[in-house]
């Protein structure tokens, strides 16, 4: 279903990726009615490229492919081991290690791109695809940095592409029911939200191989330079891949980045939140030797508590809404009658909405809402969701995007970048606070342990300039976009 106009590519790959558009299909498409019932015409299939073929990509590819209702026309992964399954399933799809080469050579064949890579490569891959006019699906968190999230949000609108972030709970029934409960005022005016997760479930708060000066031979199946991508050069170690990269600042965004776009998405939608106005935090400490505190310049800390303030969209007597996040084994105090084992049966974490008339407790994706105090809400009926349900619930998230791509820009998706971008900025504000909290001066004194005031419009901390270093990182040289 390739409908873009043809344009001659410039000589350099970087210029090509920034300016090229799709070539028109030069053959006759057989109409669906000619093929008969049960057949899908080629013109009804979305031609998708996958950047990242293992891990979470396994789910994204499977659900987007949808047993063959759509095509995968190109594959890309820096680790041949991760790509083995889908190279066998799609033998006619060209395989690349470098996404830039894939986009240069396959642009005319691609309608859309799915990005399922470590966090630090989400932005350059997605932006390169968007600049080619490709629709994009990007795993959560949308980006590694706040600045990157803003840029992708604006680019999606500029290039008029269909987008979706991979927080599949945004397509789920639980999210829609919870936001309806809150927006109907069933627990009154919400002034505080408590959110927590059981993450990390990978090593975090450990000493980095980089700090130990340890390296290992690079596996022959891995292009380590491409895996590092925008990140600073370092020696290979198996501690970083294929999954444990989440706990390293150069590649991942820690427990908050992993689960924040799932959990915080629910109150962000339900309360119609915008940019936070302030953030403060505390982190768990690790002692390497007796009373010698470990540093976390390279590795995310083992636990964190993060507190954000938002302007109340209703703007009445309640001027602010507080949202607190806890990870690494820290959990909030529960209201009377609310028991972790009985109420929060999902081990991933939970959400508490505290309102003027009562409390609502939900699990991951806003599932299993329960009211407290229970006696007050015994006869309460939960209303039908205001937003239409997505076919397949959370597993319909990828197909919702695929179908929207076929219909074109402006078609609704649950987590389009105009929603996912501001959410990601909010989530990453927590990591900005954590990294600022860990800053020390030349005398080894902590200097960032304070409430940080945020100018969301201009993406700037206004009362502690060193924290602004975490709004946007510097990329390693190599022409990534």
C-alpha positions in Angstrom: 0.0 0.0 0.0 2.8 2.3 -1.0 1.3 5.6 -2.1 4.1 8.2 -1.7 5.6 10.2 -4.5 9.0 9.5 -6.1 11.9 11.8 -5.3 15.6 11.4 -6.3 17.8 10.6 -3.3 20.8 12.8 -2.5 24.2 11.1 -2.6 24.9 10.8 1.1 23.0 8.4 3.3 22.4 10.9 6.0 20.9 13.4 3.5 18.9 10.6 2.0 17.3 9.5 5.2 16.4 13.1 6.1 14.7 14.0 2.8 13.7 10.9 0.8 10.1 9.9 0.3 8.5 6.7 -0.8 8.4 5.7 -4.5 5.1 4.9 -6.0 4.1 1.3 -6.6 4.5 0.5 -10.3 2.2 -2.5 -10.7 -1.5 -3.3 -10.8 -3.0 -4.4 -7.4 -5.6 -7.1 -7.7 -8.8 -6.0 -6.0 -10.0 -7.9 -3.0 -13.3 -9.0 -4.6 -11.4 -10.8 -7.4 -9.4 -12.9 -4.9 -12.6 -14.0 -3.2 -13.7 -14.3 0.4 -11.0 -15.1 2.9 -8.2 -13.5 0.8 -6.5 -10.2 1.6 -5.5 -8.2 -1.4 -1.9 -6.9 -1.4 -3.2 -3.4 -1.4 -4.9 -4.1 2.0 -1.6 -5.1 3.6 0.7 -2.7 5.5 4.3 -3.2 4.6 6.2 -3.1 7.9 9.9 -3.0 8.8 11.1 -4.2 12.2 14.1 -2.6 13.9 14.7 -5.1 16.7 13.6 -8.7 16.3 13.9 -10.3 19.7 12.6 -9.7 23.2 9.6 -7.3 23.2 9.9 -7.2 19.4 8.7 -10.8 19.4 5.3 -9.7 20.6 5.1 -6.6 18.5 6.0 -8.4 15.3 3.6 -11.3 16.0 0.6 -9.0 16.7 1.3 -6.6 13.9 1.7 -9.5 11.4 -1.6 -10.9 12.6 -1.3 -14.3 10.9 -0.5 -12.7 7.6 -3.0 -9.9 7.3 0.0 -7.7 7.0 3.6 -7.9 5.7 7.0 -7.7 7.1 9.2 -6.5 4.2 12.5 -5.8 6.1 14.2 -6.8 9.3 17.0 -5.2 11.3 18.8 -6.2 14.4 22.4 -5.7 15.6 22.4 -9.2 17.2 21.9 -12.0 14.7 20.9 -14.3 17.5 17.8 -12.2 18.3 16.8 -12.1 14.6 17.0 -15.9 14.0 13.3 -16.6 14.5 11.9 -13.9 12.2 14.6 -14.3 9.5 13.3 -17.9 9.2 9.7 -16.8 9.2 10.2 -14.0 6.7 12.9 -15.4 4.4 12.0 -12.9 1.6 12.5 -9.9 3.9 16.0 -8.4 3.5 17.9 -8.4 6.8 20.2 -5.6 8.0 22.2 -4.8 11.1 22.3 -1.0 10.5 18.8 0.7 10.4 20.3 3.5 8.3 21.2 1.2 5.5 17.8 -0.5 5.8 16.0 2.8 5.4 18.2 3.9 2.5 17.8 0.7 0.5 14.2 -0.4 1.4 12.4 3.0 1.8 10.4 2.5 -1.4 9.1 -0.9 0.0 8.2 0.3 3.5 5.0 1.9 4.8 5.7 1.7 8.5 8.4 0.9 11.1 8.3 -0.8 14.5 11.1 0.2 16.8 11.8 -2.4 19.6 15.3 -1.6 20.7 17.1 -0.4 23.9 15.8 3.0 25.0 18.8 5.0 23.8 18.1 4.2 20.2 14.4 4.8 20.1 14.7 8.5 19.1 17.2 8.3 16.2 15.5 5.3 14.6 12.0 6.7 14.9 13.0 10.2 13.8 14.8 8.8 10.7 11.7 6.9 9.8 9.3 9.8 10.4 11.4 12.1 8.2 10.9 9.5 5.4 7.1 9.8 5.9 6.9 6.4 7.6 4.3 5.6 10.3 6.0 4.4 13.5 5.3 2.2 16.5 7.9 2.7 19.2 8.3 0.7 22.4 7.9 2.4 25.7 9.4 4.6 27.0 9.0 6.6 23.8 12.6 8.1 24.2 15.6 8.1 26.5 15.5 11.9 27.1 12.9 14.6 27.6 14.1 16.6 24.7 13.8 13.6 22.4 10.2 13.0 23.4 9.3 16.6 22.5 11.0 16.3 19.2 9.2 13.2 18.2 5.8 14.6 19.2 6.4 17.6 17.0 7.8 15.6 14.1 4.8 13.2 14.0 2.5 16.2 13.5 4.8 17.9 11.0 5.2 14.8 8.8 1.6 13.6 9.3 2.4 10.0 10.2 0.4 7.6 12.3 2.1 6.8 15.6 1.7 4.5 18.6 3.9 4.0 21.7 4.1 0.4 23.0 2.3 1.0 26.3 -0.5 -1.5 25.4 -2.5 -0.8 28.6 -3.6 2.4 26.9 -5.7 0.2 24.7 -7.1 -1.8 27.6 -10.5 -1.9 29.1 -9.1 -1.2 32.6 -7.6 2.1 31.6 -10.9 3.2 30.1 -13.0 2.1 33.1 -10.7 3.8 35.6 -10.6 7.1 33.7 -14.4 7.0 33.5 -14.7 6.5 37.3 -12.3 9.4 38.0 -13.8 11.7 35.4 -17.4 11.0 36.7 -16.3 12.2 40.1 -17.1 9.0 41.8 -14.4 9.5 44.5 -14.7 13.3 44.3 -11.8 15.6 43.5 -8.5 13.6 43.4 -5.7 15.4 45.1 -3.1 12.6 45.3 -2.0 9.5 43.4 0.3 6.8 44.6 2.0 4.5 42.0 4.4 1.7 42.6 6.1 -1.2 40.8 8.0 -4.4 41.7 10.7 -3.4 39.2 13.6 -3.7 38.9 13.7 -7.4 38.3 17.1 -7.1 36.7 20.4 -6.2 38.4 20.3 -2.5 39.4 22.3 -0.7 41.9 25.2 -3.0 41.2 28.8 -2.1 40.4 29.2 -1.6 36.6 31.7 -3.7 34.6 32.8 -0.3 33.2 33.8 0.8 36.7 35.5 -2.5 37.4 37.5 -2.3 34.1 36.2 -5.7 33.0 35.5 -6.6 29.4 34.8 -9.7 27.4 35.2 -10.9 23.8 32.4 -9.6 21.5 30.2 -12.4 20.2 30.6 -12.9 16.5 26.8 -12.4 16.0 26.9 -8.9 17.6 27.8 -5.6 16.0 28.9 -3.9 19.2 29.4 -0.5 17.6 25.9 -0.5 16.2 24.5 -1.8 19.5 26.1 1.2 21.3 24.8 3.5 18.7 24.4 7.0 20.3 25.9 5.9 23.6 29.5 6.6 24.5 32.0 3.9 23.6 32.7 1.2 26.2 34.0 -2.3 26.1 31.5 -5.2 25.6 30.2 -7.2 28.6 27.4 -9.6 28.7 25.9 -7.7 31.7 24.5 -5.1 29.2 22.5 -7.4 26.9 20.1 -8.6 25.7 17.9 -7.4 28.6 19.9 -6.0 31.5 20.8 -2.8 29.7 17.7 -1.2 31.4 19.7 -0.6 34.6 22.5 1.4 32.8 22.0 5.2 32.3 23.7 5.2 28.9 21.2 2.7 27.5 18.1 2.4 29.7 15.9 4.4 32.0 15.6 2.1 34.9 12.6 0.8 36.7 10.7 4.0 36.0 11.3 3.9 32.3 10.3 0.3 32.1 7.0 0.6 34.0 6.2 4.3 34.3 4.6 4.5 30.9 2.3 1.7 31.9 1.3 2.8 35.4 1.5 6.6 35.2 -0.4 6.6 31.9 -3.6 5.7 33.8 -3.7 8.8 36.1 -2.2 11.0 33.4 -5.2 10.3 31.2 -7.8 10.1 33.9 -6.8 13.4 35.5 -5.9 15.1 32.1 -2.5 16.1 33.5 0.0 18.3 31.7 3.6 19.2 32.5 4.6 18.8 36.1 5.6 22.0 37.9 8.1 20.4 40.4 9.8 17.1 41.2 11.8 15.8 44.1 13.0 12.4 45.1 15.1 10.1 47.3 17.0 7.0 46.3 18.1 3.8 48.0 21.8 3.5 48.8 24.3 0.7 48.3 27.4 0.5 50.5 30.4 -1.1 48.7 32.6 -1.2 51.8 31.9 -0.4 55.4 30.1 3.0 55.4 31.5 3.7 51.9 28.6 4.7 49.6 28.6 3.4 46.1 28.2 5.9 43.2 25.6 5.6 40.5 27.2 7.5 37.6 26.7 4.5 35.3 24.1 2.4 37.0 20.6 3.3 38.1 20.1 3.1 41.9 18.4 0.0 43.5 15.2 2.0 44.5 13.7 5.4 44.3 10.7 7.4 45.6 9.7 10.3 43.3 7.2 13.0 44.0 5.7 15.2 41.2 3.3 18.2 41.4 0.9 19.1 38.6 -1.5 22.0 38.2 -5.1 20.9 38.6 -6.8 21.1 35.2 -10.1 21.9 37.0 -8.4 24.9 38.7 -10.9 25.3 41.5 -10.1 25.2 45.2 -7.7 22.4 44.6 -4.8 24.0 42.9 -2.3 21.1 42.7 -2.4 17.3 42.2 0.5 15.2 43.7 1.7 12.0 42.1 4.3 9.8 43.8 6.2 6.9 42.3 7.9 4.1 44.2 10.2 1.3 42.9 12.8 -1.2 44.1 10.6 -2.6 46.9 9.3 0.7 48.3 5.5 0.9 48.5 3.1 3.5 49.8 1.0 3.2 53.0 -2.4 1.7 52.2 -5.7 3.0 53.5 -7.6 1.1 56.2 -9.1 -2.1 54.9 -6.9 -2.2 51.8 -4.6 -5.1 51.9 -1.8 -5.7 49.4 -2.3 -9.5 49.1 -6.1 -9.2 48.7 -6.4 -6.1 46.6 -3.4 -6.0 44.4 -3.2 -9.6 43.2 -1.0 -8.5 40.2 2.6 -8.5 41.4 3.7 -5.8 39.0 2.4 -3.0 41.2 -0.6 -0.8 41.7 -2.2 2.7 41.7 -4.1 4.6 44.4 -6.3 7.6 43.6 -7.1 9.5 46.7 -10.1 11.8 46.4 -12.3 14.0 48.5 -15.1 11.3 48.7 -13.0 8.1 48.8 -10.1 6.1 47.4 -9.8 4.0 44.2 -7.3 1.2 44.0 -6.3 -0.4 40.7 -3.7 -2.7 39.4 -1.5 -2.6 36.2 -3.3 -0.9 33.3 -6.1 0.3 35.6 -7.4 -3.2 36.0 -9.6 -4.5 38.9 -10.7 -1.1 40.3 -11.8 -1.3 44.0 -13.3 1.4 46.1 -12.4 2.4 49.8 -13.8 2.6 52.3 -15.7 -0.5 51.1 -18.8 0.1 53.2 -19.4 3.5 51.5 -19.3 2.1 48.0 -21.1 -1.3 48.5 -23.9 -0.4 46.0 -21.7 1.5 43.6 -22.0 0.5 39.9 -19.0 1.0 37.7 -20.1 3.0 34.6 -19.4 1.9 31.0 -16.2 3.3 29.6 -16.5 6.7 27.8 -13.9 5.8 25.2 -14.7 2.9 22.8 -13.0 -0.4 23.6 -10.2 -1.7 21.4 -10.8 -5.0 19.7 -8.5 -7.5 21.4 -8.1 -5.3 24.5 -4.3 -4.8 25.2 -3.4 -7.3 22.5 -5.2 -5.2 20.0 -2.8 -2.3 20.5 -0.5 -3.2 17.5 -3.4 -4.0 15.2 -5.1 -0.7 16.1 -2.0 1.1 14.9 -1.7 -1.1 11.7 -5.3 -0.3 10.8 -4.9 3.4 11.5 -1.8 3.4 9.2 -4.0 2.1 6.4 -6.6 4.8 7.0 -4.0 7.6 7.3 -2.9 10.5 9.5 -5.6 11.8 11.9 -6.9 8.3 12.6 -7.2 7.7 16.3 -4.7 5.4 18.2 -4.6 4.9 21.9 -1.1 6.2 22.5 -0.3 8.4 19.6 2.7 10.7 20.2 0.5 13.7 21.0 -0.5 11.7 24.1 2.6 9.5 24.5 5.1 12.3 24.2 3.9 14.4 27.1 3.4 11.3 29.2 7.0 10.2 28.4 8.3 13.7 29.3 6.6 13.4 32.7 8.0 9.9 33.3 11.5 11.0 32.5 11.2 13.9 34.8 11.5 11.3 37.6 14.9 10.2 36.2 16.1 13.7 35.9 15.4 14.2 39.6 17.2 10.9 40.4 20.2 11.8 38.4 20.3 15.3 39.9 19.9 13.8 43.4 23.1 11.9 42.8 25.2 14.9 41.7 28.2 15.8 43.8 30.6 18.7 43.9 34.4 18.6 43.9 34.3 18.1 47.7 32.0 15.1 47.2 29.0 16.8 48.7 25.5 16.2 47.3 24.3 19.3 45.6 21.1 18.3 43.9 19.0 17.1 46.8 16.2 19.6 46.5 12.8 20.2 45.0 13.4 21.0 41.3 11.1 23.5 39.7 10.2 22.7 36.1 9.3 25.0 33.2 7.5 22.5 30.9 7.0 24.8 28.0 10.8 25.5 27.7 11.9 22.2 29.1 14.1 23.7 31.8 14.8 23.4 35.5 14.6 26.9 36.8 16.2 26.7 40.2 19.2 24.3 39.7 20.9 24.5 36.4 23.1 21.4 36.6 19.9 19.3 36.4 19.4 20.6 32.9 22.2 18.4 31.7 19.7 15.5 31.9 17.1 17.0 29.6 19.1 16.2 26.5 22.3 14.0 26.2 25.1 14.3 23.7 25.3 11.6 21.1 28.4 9.7 20.2 29.7 10.7 16.7 28.5 8.5 13.9 25.6 10.1 12.0 22.8 8.4 13.8 20.1 10.7 12.3 
